[in-house]
Amino acid sequence: MAHATHNAVIEIGGLSIQSSIIRTESAQLAAALTLPVAKAAVNWTAATSTITVADDDAIAAGDWADVFWYSSTSGWGCRYGCDVVSITPNGDNYDVTLANGSGDSLPTQYSYDTYGISPILAPCANVDLAFDGDQIKAAAAHINLGGHCLFKSFDGSGDQGAVHNRLLLPNEAWFYADEMGRTNPLAGDDVVNVVASNLSTTTTAKLKLAVLLDNDYVPASGG
C-alpha cells in the first residue's frame, strides 16, 4: 500500500495546533524536475507583449513561458502558459514576444514604483505524469524558490489544455486530500503533463510533485 502524510503545526494567538493528515491507497506517482532560472525584465512593452531580457538562455521560440510581477496592493501576479512567439536581438539584450496564456492580465506598463520588482520572464519545463484526476486521494506540489505549476490534459483536438494551476510561493507547498470538504481540483480530467516555472532570477529551482491514487476507482457509467 502507498501512503500520503501531511503534518503541520499552526501557532496563532499563543495557541499551538498540531495536525496530521494520513491517507492510504493502492498506488502513487512522484516526480522531481529542475526548473531553469527566470529572467528579470530590462524593459516591458505592453502594446506588443514584449519583454526585454539580458540573455536568451533556456528559452526559444515555440516554448512556453510564465510572466510574474509583484504589486504592493495585490501581491504576486502571474500570466502562465504564454507562447514564446519570437526572440529578437536588441543590442546586448533580447526582445521576447509573447502571445496567449491564461491567468492575470499582463502589466500595462513597466514601472518599478508600481510593481515593486521588475516583471520576470520564467521559461517553463515540463514532465510527463499521466493519471486520472478522479483517482486522486492526495496530491502535493512544492517549488523551493517559488513559481508556478500547471496540470495539463489532452482536449478534444489532441492538444494539451490547461486543467488546474497553482501559484507556489517559496517553500509553501500546495496539498490536497480527499474527505476534507474540498473539491478535487482535477476531477473529471485525465492529466498527461505538468508544466512548471521558477520565480528565482538567480538560481535553478526544484519542483517536487506527488499524487496518491485509488487504482480501484471505477468511473461512473458514461465516464
N, C-alpha and C positions, 0 to 999 in steps of 0.2 A: 504493500500500500504506500501511497505518497501522502505527504503532509505539507500544510502551509501553516506557519505560526507567525503571529504579529503580536509583539509585546511593546507596551508603551507605558510611560509614566507621565502623568499630567499634573502640574502644580499650578494652582490658582488660589489666590486669597489665603495663602498659608496652608491650604489643604493639598495633600498628595493622593492622587488616584492612580492605582495600578490596574492595567487592563491586559488581558491575554486572550487572543482570538486564535482558535485552532480549528482547522478543517482537515479532514482525512478523506481521500478519494483514491481512484484506481490508476490515475495517470498524471504526468506532469511534463511540462516543456520549459526550457530555460535558454536564454541566450545572453551573451555579453558582446558589446560592439564598441569599438573605438571610434569616437566622433572627431572630425577634423577641427582645427582651430578656426574660430569665427574671425571676421574682419571688421574693424571699426571703419565707419564711413569717413572719407575725406571730403565728400560732398554728396548731396542728395538732390536730384532734380525730379520734383513731383510730377511735372507735366508729362514726362516720358517714363516714369517709374524706373529711373536710372540711378544706381548707387555707385559712387566712385570710391575705389579702394586702392590700397598701395600695392597689392600683388594679386595674381590670379591663381595661386597655388590651390590645389584640391577642388577647383571648380571649373566647369567648362560648359559651353553652350549645349543645351539639351538636358542638363542636370536639373535637380530640384534644389531650392534654397529657401530658407526662412529668413525673415527680417524681424529683428527685435528693436524696441526703443523703450525708454522709461519716462514717465511723467510723474511729477511730484503730486499731482491731483488724482491720477487714475492708475498709477502703478505701471507694471510691465504691459506693453502691447506686443502683439505678435501677428504677423501675416505669414501663414505657413503654406508649404506646398507650392511655392511660386515656381513657374517655369523660367529657367535661365535662357533668354532668347538669344542674346549675343554678348560677347566680351570684346571690347574695342580698346586698344592702347590709347592713352590720353596723357602725353608727356611721359612722366615717370610713373603714372598711375594707370588704372584700368576702369573703364566705364562698363558696368554690368547692368544690362537692361532686362527687366523682369516683366512677366505677364501672369495673369490669372492668380491663383492662390485663394485661400479662404481665411477666415478669422477676422481680425481687426482691419479697418481701412488703413492703408499706408499713410505715413505722415504727409501733411500738405506743405511742410516747409522744413528746412534744415536749420535747427536752432538749438545750440547747447543750453541757452537760457530757458527754452520752452520744455525740452525733453530731459534735461539733467545729464544725459550722456548722448554721444553721437549715435545715430542708428547703427545697427550691427547686422552685417550680412553673414548668415550661417549656412555653409554648404551642408547638404543632407547626406547621410549614409543610410543604408537600408539592410535589413536582414530578413530572409525568408523564414516565416514562422506560421505554419498552417494549422488552424484548428477551428472548430465550430463554436461560435460565440455562445450558443445555448448550453454548451457543456461546462462552462466556467463555474467553478466553485470558489475560486480565489484567484486574484491576479495582483501583480505589483510591478511598478516601473520606477526607476531611480536613475538620475544623472548627477554624478557627484558635483559637477560645476554648474548645474542648471542647464536648461534647454527646452526642447520641445519633442514630444513623442506622438506619432500619428499611426493609428492602425488602419490598414487598407484592405479592401476586398475587391474581387472581380465584380464589375457591374454587368448588365445585360449585353453590352457591346464587347466584352472581353477586356476592357480597360480596367485599371485599378482605380476604384473610387474611395474617397475618404469615408471612414466608418466612425471613428472616435479619436479625439485629440486631447492631449493634456499638456499644459504649460507646467514645467517642473522647475521650481526654484532650487538653488544649490542645496544639496543634501536633504531635500524634502521629498520623501517618497510618496507616490500615489499607491493606494491599496484599496482593493475591493474584495469583499467576501459576501457570499450569499447569506440569507437569513438574518440580515442586519437592517431590514426595512429599506434598503436601497434598490434602485432599479439596475439590473445588469446592463451596463452601457454598451455591451457587444451582442446583446440578444438579437437573434434573427439574422446574424451576419456570419459568413464564413471568412475569417481572417486569413490572408495569404502572405502578408508582408507588413513589416513595421519600419517606419521611416523616422529618423531622429536627427536632431541638430544640437549644437553645443553653444552655450551662452558666453563662454570664455574667449577672449581675444588674445590670450597668451599661451594657453595650454590645451592639449587634447583632453577630451573628457571620456568617460566610460558610461555607456548605457547598460544597465542590468535590467532584465525583463524575465518574469517567470509567471506561469499560469498553472493552476491545479485544475484538472479536468475529470469529469464524470464520464468514463467510457461506456457506462451502461445506459446513458441517456438515449431515449427513443423519441425522434421528432414526432410532433402531432401529425395527424392524417393530413396529407397535402403539403407538409412542410419539408 
